[in-house]
Amino acid sequence: MSKPIWQWSALETRDAVREHRVSVLEVVQAQLDHMRRTNPSINAITIDLGDHAIKQAKASDEALACGVEPGPLHGVPVTLKHNIDIAGLPNSSGVAALADNIAWLDAPVVKRLYDAGAVCIGLTNTPEFSMRAFTDNPLYGLTLNPWDEAITCGGSSGGAGAALASGIGTLAHGNDIGGSLRYPAHFNGVVAIKPGLGRVAHHNASAPDNRPIGMQLFSSQGPMARNVADARLFLDVISGFDIRDPWSVASASDLDVKNIGANPVRVAVAKVPGSVMASAAVMGIIRQAADWLDNAGYEVEEVTLPDLDPCWQNWWDILYTELCVAMRDDMLSMGGKDFKTSLSFCDTYGRMLDLPDYMAAFGKRLHHLRVWCTFMEDYPLVLTPLVAQDAPSPRGDIESEEQSRAFYQDSARFIGIVNYLGLPAAAVPAGLSNGHPVGVQLIGRALYESQVLDAAAIIENQAGILVETLWERSNSGV
């Protein structure tokens, strides 16, 4: 391969290592060199794990030399979001007061990655408490978008998205309670999949063991990658049951639900409500993606999604109530000025539920789940915008209450419902607008991540790997 090692995909890297065309040490050293050249300009990596990565690379090469069967990610460099437990490292979640919160046990995702042979080269930045769609904190600072520092890199997995787009790490871990995988994928031009409820086990032993039920149901650990095939590989590695997570289920490979259902697959292209001020460029890219699926044999139809606004509102009501009850005191005592500003804007449109209304909210959720299960019997895939408007600034959620409301309530209307319903959804780059990447969202039925990724691959085949455009532009000095 003529391209530099840091541009290799996970599959290319894995195969080159297995075929002894390159050593793990060469791969890891090339990635570390690139990371150290590139990260100062974007601030995506919070902790450089180079020394540990070099030791791990040497051990991986020795294992291959001794005939040990390589794992599915043997020698593949990855980054981990700085809010997951890695034994011996701090899990601060961007909070200065938690800088010395040292984990003593690897989270399930971390263990699965290490068992598969992956090499972690660094931790990626996240906003305080991982609770903003913009990545900035007093502990590590602002992460910039490698496409354009005037727009946000997204959040809360913003460091992961910016790192991937810049060529730092071949794969990136993130998590998502309300778009935290998909926002950065959209703004940085990379792929992400938010798995359905239980697909990827999670447990941070360093965190209090009293997470509210809504947060348990809405949150997912998941993969980010530069292409769909790598995202699929990553998801397969980290999926599966873990005794520490009672919600977790068998792995995607074990269930093998690919291609189950009607043929051709019907795709509902979401009608955008009149209340959402959608960019013409974004909607044009949605129509183009729909045409690509139609040409590939999918049966595509524009449809009004069921209970879109009630689902979004109930998701936000539950999440906001739980934040207020379980986390608000810590957020106010530990959070920085910008975080408190963002929280204060959310207060203007958040609804704190009393106990009867909170209980009733979960009854509404059950109703909405039944409605959507019925709907998805007819339309197993749903195509929507991720963010309907042009990309905001790096601190767009704290510039004014109006901008905060416009982003979280209107432009990103299709994000939170996926978490609320516990469904899988992929973000896949589909085009450029004003030189900035634009992604689309594909939502699937519970446990049908493979079907979602199949459709995402169709769009990727037509749109191309967008980050290659960024690298070409950077090389030409544009």
C-alpha positions as CSV (number, residue, x, y, z in Angstrom):
1,M,0.0,0.0,0.0
2,S,1.4,3.3,-1.1
3,K,-0.5,5.5,1.4
4,P,1.0,6.2,4.8
5,I,0.3,3.7,7.6
6,W,-1.9,6.2,9.6
7,Q,-4.3,6.3,6.7
8,W,-4.8,2.5,6.6
9,S,-8.2,1.1,7.6
10,A,-8.6,-1.3,10.4
11,L,-9.1,-4.2,8.0
12,E,-6.0,-3.2,6.0
13,T,-3.9,-2.8,9.2
14,R,-5.1,-6.2,10.6
15,D,-4.4,-8.0,7.3
16,A,-1.0,-6.4,6.9
17,V,0.0,-7.5,10.4
18,R,-1.3,-11.0,10.0
19,E,0.5,-11.4,6.7
20,H,3.8,-10.1,8.2
21,R,4.0,-7.2,5.7
22,V,4.4,-4.9,8.7
23,S,5.0,-5.3,12.4
24,V,2.7,-4.0,15.1
25,L,5.5,-1.9,16.4
26,E,5.8,-0.2,13.0
27,V,2.1,0.4,12.8
28,V,1.9,1.8,16.4
29,Q,5.0,4.0,16.0
30,A,3.7,5.5,12.7
31,Q,0.4,6.3,14.5
32,L,2.1,7.8,17.5
33,D,4.3,10.0,15.2
34,H,1.3,11.2,13.3
35,M,-0.7,11.8,16.5
36,R,2.1,13.9,18.0
37,R,2.4,16.0,14.8
38,T,-1.3,16.5,14.4
39,N,-2.9,16.7,17.8
40,P,-1.5,20.1,18.9
41,S,-3.5,21.8,16.1
42,I,-6.9,20.2,17.1
43,N,-6.5,19.1,20.8
44,A,-8.4,15.8,20.4
45,I,-6.1,13.7,22.6
46,T,-6.1,14.3,26.3
47,I,-3.6,11.6,27.4
48,D,-0.8,10.2,25.2
49,L,-0.5,6.5,26.0
50,G,2.5,6.0,23.7
51,D,4.8,4.3,26.2
52,H,2.2,1.7,27.1
53,A,1.3,1.3,23.4
54,I,4.9,0.6,22.4
55,K,5.2,-2.1,25.1
56,Q,1.9,-3.6,24.0
57,A,3.1,-3.5,20.3
58,K,6.3,-5.4,21.1
59,A,4.4,-8.0,23.1
60,S,1.9,-8.4,20.2
61,D,4.8,-8.9,17.7
62,E,6.4,-11.5,20.1
63,A,3.0,-13.3,20.3
64,L,2.8,-13.5,16.5
65,A,6.4,-14.8,16.2
66,C,5.5,-17.5,18.7
67,G,2.6,-18.7,16.6
68,V,-0.2,-17.3,18.8
69,E,-3.5,-17.0,16.8
70,P,-4.1,-13.2,16.3
71,G,-7.3,-11.6,17.5
72,P,-9.6,-9.8,15.1
73,L,-8.0,-6.4,15.9
74,H,-4.4,-7.6,16.5
75,G,-2.2,-4.6,16.2
76,V,-4.9,-2.1,15.3
77,P,-4.5,1.3,17.0
78,V,-7.5,2.7,18.8
79,T,-8.5,5.6,20.9
80,L,-10.8,5.5,24.0
81,K,-13.0,8.3,25.1
82,H,-11.9,9.9,28.4
83,N,-15.0,8.7,30.2
84,I,-14.6,5.0,30.3
85,D,-12.7,2.9,32.9
86,I,-9.2,1.8,32.0
87,A,-7.4,0.2,34.9
88,G,-4.7,2.5,36.3
89,L,-5.8,5.6,34.3
90,P,-8.0,8.5,35.4
91,N,-11.6,8.7,34.3
92,S,-12.4,12.4,34.6
93,S,-15.1,12.8,32.0
94,G,-13.7,16.2,31.4
95,V,-14.3,17.4,35.0
96,A,-11.3,19.0,36.8
97,A,-12.5,17.8,40.2
98,L,-12.3,14.2,38.9
99,A,-8.8,14.4,37.4
100,D,-7.6,11.9,40.0
101,N,-10.5,9.5,39.7
102,I,-8.4,6.4,39.0
103,A,-10.1,3.3,37.6
104,W,-9.1,0.0,39.0
105,L,-10.9,-2.3,36.5
106,D,-11.3,-2.2,32.7
107,A,-14.8,-1.6,31.5
108,P,-16.3,-4.4,29.3
109,V,-15.6,-2.5,26.0
110,V,-11.9,-2.0,27.0
111,K,-11.5,-5.6,28.0
112,R,-13.0,-6.8,24.7
113,L,-10.7,-4.5,22.7
114,Y,-7.6,-5.6,24.5
115,D,-8.6,-9.3,24.2
116,A,-9.1,-8.7,20.4
117,G,-5.5,-7.4,20.2
118,A,-6.2,-3.7,19.8
119,V,-3.6,-1.2,20.9
120,C,-4.8,2.0,22.7
121,I,-2.7,5.0,21.7
122,G,-4.5,7.7,23.6
123,L,-7.6,9.1,25.3
124,T,-10.0,11.5,23.6
125,N,-11.5,14.7,24.8
126,T,-15.1,15.1,26.1
127,P,-17.1,18.0,27.6
128,E,-17.6,18.1,31.3
129,F,-19.7,15.1,32.5
130,S,-19.9,14.2,28.8
131,M,-23.1,16.2,28.7
132,R,-22.8,18.6,25.8
133,A,-22.8,18.3,22.1
134,F,-19.8,20.6,22.0
135,T,-16.4,19.5,23.2
136,D,-14.7,21.9,25.6
137,N,-13.7,21.7,29.3
138,P,-11.5,23.6,31.8
139,L,-9.3,20.5,32.3
140,Y,-8.2,19.9,28.7
141,G,-9.6,22.8,26.7
142,L,-11.5,23.1,23.4
143,T,-11.2,20.5,20.6
144,L,-11.3,21.9,17.1
145,N,-12.8,20.5,14.0
146,P,-10.1,19.5,11.5
147,W,-12.2,20.5,8.6
148,D,-12.7,24.1,9.9
149,E,-11.9,25.4,13.3
150,A,-14.9,27.8,13.0
151,I,-17.4,25.0,13.4
152,T,-17.9,22.5,16.2
153,C,-16.4,19.0,16.2
154,G,-19.6,18.0,18.1
155,G,-19.8,16.1,21.3
156,S,-19.7,14.5,23.6
157,S,-17.4,12.1,21.7
158,G,-16.0,15.2,19.9
159,G,-12.3,14.3,20.6
160,A,-12.9,10.8,19.1
161,G,-14.5,12.2,15.9
162,A,-11.9,14.9,15.4
163,A,-9.0,12.5,16.0
164,L,-10.4,9.9,13.5
165,A,-10.9,12.5,10.8
166,S,-7.4,13.7,11.4
167,G,-6.0,10.2,11.0
168,I,-5.3,9.7,14.7
169,G,-6.2,6.2,15.6
170,T,-7.7,3.7,13.2
171,L,-10.8,3.2,15.3
172,A,-12.4,5.3,18.1
173,H,-14.6,4.4,21.1
174,G,-17.4,6.7,22.0
175,N,-20.8,6.6,23.8
176,D,-24.2,8.1,23.2
177,I,-27.1,9.1,25.5
178,G,-28.5,11.7,23.1
179,G,-26.3,11.9,20.0
180,S,-22.8,11.8,21.5
181,L,-21.6,9.3,18.8
182,R,-23.6,10.7,15.9
183,Y,-23.0,14.5,16.3
184,P,-19.2,14.1,16.0
185,A,-19.6,11.6,13.2
186,H,-21.8,14.2,11.3
187,F,-19.6,17.2,11.9
188,N,-16.2,15.4,11.3
189,G,-17.2,13.2,8.3
190,V,-16.8,9.8,9.9
191,V,-19.0,6.8,10.6
192,A,-20.6,5.9,13.9
193,I,-23.2,3.4,15.0
194,K,-25.2,3.8,18.2
195,P,-26.0,0.2,19.0
196,G,-29.4,-0.8,20.3
197,L,-30.1,-1.3,24.0
198,G,-28.0,-4.1,25.5
199,R,-25.9,-4.8,22.3
200,V,-22.7,-3.5,23.9
201,A,-22.2,-4.2,27.6
202,H,-21.1,-1.3,29.9
203,H,-20.0,-0.8,33.5
204,N,-17.7,1.8,35.0
205,A,-16.7,0.5,38.4
206,S,-15.3,3.9,39.3
207,A,-18.7,5.6,39.0
208,P,-21.5,5.5,41.6
209,D,-23.7,2.4,41.1
210,N,-27.0,4.3,41.2
211,R,-27.6,5.5,37.7
212,P,-31.3,6.4,37.1
213,I,-33.4,4.0,34.9
214,G,-33.8,6.5,32.0
215,M,-30.0,6.9,31.7
216,Q,-29.6,3.2,31.8
217,L,-32.1,2.7,28.9
218,F,-30.9,5.6,26.8
219,S,-27.1,5.2,26.9
220,S,-25.0,3.1,24.6
221,Q,-21.3,2.4,24.1
222,G,-20.4,2.3,20.4
223,P,-17.8,2.4,17.6
224,M,-16.6,5.2,15.4
225,A,-14.5,4.5,12.3
226,R,-13.6,6.1,8.9
227,N,-15.6,3.6,6.9
228,V,-18.6,1.2,7.4
229,A,-16.6,-2.0,7.2
230,D,-14.4,-1.0,10.0
231,A,-17.4,0.1,12.1
232,R,-18.9,-3.3,11.6
233,L,-15.7,-5.1,12.6
234,F,-15.4,-2.9,15.7
235,L,-19.1,-3.5,16.7
236,D,-18.7,-7.2,16.3
237,V,-15.7,-7.2,18.7
238,I,-17.3,-5.2,21.5
239,S,-20.8,-6.7,21.3
240,G,-22.0,-9.4,23.7
241,F,-23.1,-10.2,27.2
242,D,-21.1,-9.2,30.3
243,I,-22.2,-10.2,33.8
244,R,-21.6,-6.7,35.0
245,D,-24.4,-5.3,32.7
246,P,-27.8,-7.0,33.2
247,W,-29.1,-5.2,30.1
248,S,-26.5,-6.8,27.8
249,V,-27.4,-9.5,25.2
250,A,-25.6,-11.9,22.9
251,S,-23.2,-10.5,20.3
252,A,-24.3,-9.5,16.8
253,S,-22.6,-12.5,15.4
254,D,-24.4,-14.9,17.8
255,L,-27.8,-13.5,16.9
256,D,-27.1,-13.1,13.1
257,V,-30.3,-11.3,12.2
258,K,-28.8,-10.0,8.9
259,N,-31.2,-10.3,6.0
260,I,-34.2,-11.4,8.0
261,G,-37.4,-9.8,6.8
262,A,-39.0,-8.7,3.5
263,N,-37.1,-8.2,0.3
264,P,-36.7,-5.5,-0.9
265,V,-36.3,-3.7,2.4
266,R,-38.6,-0.7,2.7
267,V,-37.1,2.6,3.8
268,A,-39.1,5.4,5.4
269,V,-37.5,8.8,4.5
270,A,-38.6,11.1,7.3
271,K,-40.6,14.1,6.5
272,V,-39.1,17.1,8.3
273,P,-41.7,18.9,10.5
274,G,-42.5,22.5,9.6
275,S,-41.2,23.6,13.0
276,V,-37.7,22.5,12.0
277,M,-35.8,25.1,10.0
278,A,-33.9,22.7,7.7
279,S,-31.0,23.7,5.5
280,A,-31.7,23.3,1.8
281,A,-28.2,21.7,1.4
282,V,-28.8,19.2,4.1
283,M,-32.2,18.2,2.7
284,G,-30.6,17.9,-0.8
285,I,-28.1,15.4,0.6
286,I,-30.9,13.5,2.3
287,R,-32.7,13.2,-1.1
288,Q,-29.5,12.1,-2.7
289,A,-29.0,9.4,-0.1
290,A,-32.6,8.2,-0.6
291,D,-32.0,8.0,-4.4
292,W,-28.8,5.9,-3.8
293,L,-30.8,3.4,-1.7
294,D,-33.6,3.4,-4.3
295,N,-31.2,2.6,-7.1
296,A,-29.6,-0.2,-5.0
297,G,-33.0,-2.0,-4.8
298,Y,-34.5,-0.6,-1.6
299,E,-38.1,0.5,-1.6
300,V,-38.0,4.1,-0.6
301,E,-41.0,6.2,0.5
302,E,-41.3,9.6,2.2
303,V,-43.2,9.2,5.4
304,T,-44.3,11.1,8.5
305,L,-42.7,9.4,11.4
306,P,-45.1,8.4,14.2
307,D,-45.1,10.5,17.4
308,L,-41.9,12.3,16.6
309,D,-42.4,15.3,18.7
310,P,-44.0,13.4,21.7
311,C,-41.1,10.9,21.7
312,W,-38.5,13.7,21.6
313,Q,-40.3,15.6,24.4
314,N,-40.7,12.6,26.6
315,W,-37.0,11.6,26.2
316,W,-36.0,15.1,27.1
317,D,-38.4,15.3,30.1
318,I,-37.1,12.0,31.5
319,L,-33.4,12.8,30.9
320,Y,-33.7,16.4,32.3
321,T,-35.5,15.2,35.4
322,E,-32.9,12.6,36.1
323,L,-30.1,15.1,35.6
324,C,-31.7,17.5,38.0
325,V,-32.3,14.8,40.7
326,A,-29.2,12.7,40.4
327,M,-26.5,15.0,39.1
328,R,-27.4,18.7,39.4
329,D,-25.6,19.3,42.7
330,D,-22.4,17.8,41.4
331,M,-22.7,19.6,38.1
332,L,-23.1,23.0,39.9
333,S,-20.3,22.3,42.4
334,M,-17.8,20.8,39.9
335,G,-18.8,22.3,36.6
336,G,-17.0,25.2,34.9
337,K,-18.5,28.5,33.9
338,D,-19.3,27.4,30.3
339,F,-20.9,24.2,31.4
340,K,-23.1,26.1,33.9
341,T,-24.1,28.5,31.1
342,S,-25.1,25.6,28.9
343,L,-27.1,24.0,31.8
344,S,-28.9,27.3,32.5
345,F,-30.0,27.5,28.9
346,C,-31.4,24.0,29.1
347,D,-33.3,25.0,32.3
348,T,-35.3,27.4,30.2
349,Y,-36.8,24.6,28.1
350,G,-36.4,21.6,30.4
351,R,-39.3,20.3,32.4
352,M,-38.7,18.9,35.8
353,L,-41.3,16.1,36.4
354,D,-42.8,15.3,39.7
355,L,-43.0,11.7,40.8
356,P,-46.5,10.9,39.3
357,D,-45.5,12.5,35.9
358,Y,-42.1,10.8,35.9
359,M,-43.8,7.4,36.4
360,A,-46.3,8.3,33.7
361,A,-43.5,9.2,31.3
362,F,-42.3,5.6,31.3
363,G,-45.9,4.5,30.6
364,K,-45.8,6.8,27.6
365,R,-42.5,5.3,26.5
366,L,-44.0,1.8,26.4
367,H,-46.8,3.1,24.2
368,H,-44.3,4.8,21.9
369,L,-42.3,1.6,21.7
370,R,-45.3,-0.4,20.6
371,V,-46.2,2.3,18.0
372,W,-42.7,2.2,16.6
373,C,-42.4,-1.6,16.6
374,T,-45.6,-1.7,14.5
375,F,-44.3,1.1,12.2
376,M,-41.0,-0.7,11.6
377,E,-42.7,-3.9,10.6
378,D,-43.7,-1.9,7.5
379,Y,-40.5,0.2,7.3
380,P,-37.5,-1.7,8.8
381,L,-35.2,1.3,8.0
382,V,-35.7,5.0,8.5
383,L,-33.6,7.7,6.9
384,T,-33.4,11.0,8.6
385,P,-31.2,14.1,8.9
386,L,-28.7,14.1,11.8
387,V,-28.5,17.9,12.2
388,A,-30.9,19.7,9.9
389,Q,-29.1,23.0,9.9
390,D,-25.6,24.2,9.0
391,A,-22.9,23.4,11.6
392,P,-22.8,25.8,14.6
393,S,-19.6,27.3,16.1
394,P,-17.4,25.4,18.5
395,R,-19.3,26.9,21.5
396,G,-22.6,27.4,19.8
397,D,-24.7,26.1,22.8
398,I,-23.5,28.9,25.1
399,E,-23.6,31.9,22.8
400,S,-27.3,32.5,23.5
401,E,-30.4,30.7,24.8
402,E,-32.0,31.0,21.4
403,Q,-29.1,29.2,19.7
404,S,-29.1,26.5,22.4
405,R,-32.8,25.9,21.9
406,A,-32.6,26.0,18.1
407,F,-29.9,23.3,18.1
408,Y,-31.1,20.9,20.7
409,Q,-34.8,21.2,20.2
410,D,-35.2,21.9,16.5
411,S,-32.1,21.1,14.3
412,A,-31.4,17.8,16.1
413,R,-35.0,16.7,16.4
414,F,-34.2,13.2,15.1
415,I,-31.4,12.4,17.4
416,G,-32.9,11.8,20.9
417,I,-35.7,9.6,19.8
418,V,-33.3,6.9,18.9
419,N,-31.9,6.8,22.5
420,Y,-35.5,7.0,23.8
421,L,-36.6,3.9,21.8
422,G,-33.4,1.9,22.4
423,L,-32.9,1.4,18.6
424,P,-29.7,1.1,16.6
425,A,-28.8,4.0,14.3
426,A,-25.8,4.7,12.1
427,A,-24.4,8.1,11.1
428,V,-22.7,7.9,7.7
429,P,-21.1,10.7,5.7
430,A,-23.1,11.5,2.6
431,G,-21.8,14.8,1.2
432,L,-20.3,18.2,1.7
433,S,-22.0,21.6,2.3
434,N,-19.8,24.7,2.1
435,G,-16.8,22.4,2.4
436,H,-18.1,20.8,5.6
437,P,-19.2,17.2,6.0
438,V,-22.9,16.3,6.3
439,G,-24.0,12.9,7.5
440,V,-27.3,11.1,7.4
441,Q,-28.9,8.8,10.0
442,L,-30.2,5.3,9.4
443,I,-32.4,3.9,12.1
444,G,-33.1,0.2,12.4
445,R,-35.2,-2.3,14.4
446,A,-33.9,-3.6,17.7
447,L,-31.0,-6.1,17.2
448,Y,-30.8,-5.3,13.5
449,E,-27.5,-3.4,13.5
450,S,-26.3,-5.4,10.5
451,Q,-29.3,-4.3,8.4
452,V,-28.5,-0.7,9.3
453,L,-24.8,-1.1,8.3
454,D,-25.7,-2.8,5.0
455,A,-27.7,0.4,4.0
456,A,-25.0,2.6,5.3
457,A,-22.5,0.9,3.1
458,I,-24.6,1.6,0.0
459,I,-24.5,5.3,0.8
460,E,-20.8,5.2,1.5
461,N,-20.1,3.5,-1.8
462,Q,-21.7,6.4,-3.5
463,A,-20.5,9.3,-1.3
464,G,-16.9,8.0,-0.9
465,I,-14.7,8.1,2.2
466,L,-15.0,11.8,3.0
467,V,-11.9,12.1,5.3
468,E,-9.8,11.3,2.2
469,T,-11.0,14.6,0.8
470,L,-9.8,16.3,4.0
471,W,-6.4,14.7,3.8
472,E,-6.0,15.6,0.1
473,R,-7.0,19.2,0.9
474,S,-4.5,19.3,3.8
475,N,-1.7,17.9,1.6
476,S,-2.4,20.5,-1.1
477,G,-2.3,23.3,1.5
478,V,-5.9,24.4,0.9
